[in-house]
């Protein structure tokens, strides 16, 4: 069974790695206009996170994480660093 989540419910959720590091807060997604599939999550990085500070950012200072790395969405969004 597929559970659908409204995008507004995701904005502002914390994004953490499977090994417990805080990356920041979810702000947006990049998706394919042809297929409608999500390609990447756009994250506002946490300035105090040692992991987020080492990641590449776009011109707006946001981190982009591959959607394939998402493992769970509940009270927070959990991603696997090995798949980012």
C-alpha positions as CSV (number, residue, x, y, z in Angstrom):
1,X,0.0,0.0,0.0
2,X,1.3,3.4,-1.0
3,X,1.0,6.3,1.5
4,X,0.6,9.7,-0.1
5,X,2.0,12.8,1.7
6,X,1.1,16.3,0.9
7,X,4.2,18.4,0.1
8,X,3.2,21.1,2.5
9,X,3.5,18.6,5.3
10,X,7.2,18.0,4.4
11,X,8.4,21.5,4.3
12,X,10.4,22.3,7.4
13,X,11.0,18.7,8.4
14,X,14.4,17.8,9.7
15,X,16.6,15.8,7.3
16,X,18.9,13.4,9.1
17,X,21.3,10.6,8.0
18,X,20.9,7.0,8.9
19,X,23.9,7.3,11.1
20,X,22.4,10.2,13.1
21,X,23.8,13.4,11.6
22,X,21.5,16.4,11.0
23,X,21.7,17.8,7.5
24,X,19.1,20.6,7.8
25,X,15.5,21.2,6.8
26,X,13.6,20.1,3.8
27,X,12.5,23.0,1.6
28,X,11.7,21.8,-1.9
29,X,12.1,19.0,-4.5
30,X,13.4,18.8,-8.1
31,X,11.4,16.6,-10.3
32,X,11.1,15.5,-13.9
33,X,8.3,17.4,-15.7
34,X,8.0,14.5,-18.1
35,X,7.6,11.6,-15.7
36,X,6.7,13.5,-12.5
37,X,9.2,11.5,-10.6
38,X,11.2,13.2,-7.8
39,X,14.9,13.4,-8.6
40,X,16.4,15.3,-5.6
41,X,15.4,16.8,-2.3
42,X,16.5,20.4,-1.7
43,X,17.7,21.1,1.8
44,X,18.5,24.2,3.8
45,X,21.7,23.1,5.5
46,X,22.2,23.2,9.2
47,X,25.2,25.5,9.8
48,X,26.2,23.5,12.9
49,X,26.3,20.1,11.1
50,X,29.7,18.7,10.4
51,X,28.3,16.6,7.5
52,X,26.2,19.4,5.9
53,X,29.2,21.8,6.0
54,X,31.2,19.4,3.9
55,X,28.6,18.9,1.2
56,X,28.4,20.7,-2.1
57,X,25.8,23.5,-2.3
58,X,24.0,25.1,-5.2
59,X,24.2,28.8,-6.0
60,X,21.5,29.5,-3.4
61,X,23.5,27.7,-0.7
62,X,21.1,24.7,-0.6
63,X,22.1,21.0,-0.5
64,X,20.6,18.6,-3.1
65,X,20.2,15.0,-2.1
66,X,19.3,12.2,-4.5
67,X,15.7,10.9,-3.8
68,X,17.1,7.4,-4.1
69,X,18.9,7.9,-0.8
70,X,15.6,8.5,1.2
71,X,14.9,5.6,3.5
72,X,12.0,6.9,5.6
73,X,9.6,9.9,6.0
74,X,7.9,10.3,9.3
75,X,8.6,12.9,12.0
76,X,11.8,13.6,10.0
77,X,13.2,12.6,6.6
78,X,16.0,9.9,6.9
79,X,18.6,9.6,4.1
80,X,21.5,7.2,3.7
81,X,24.8,9.1,3.2
82,X,26.3,6.2,1.2
83,X,23.6,6.7,-1.5
84,X,23.6,10.5,-1.7
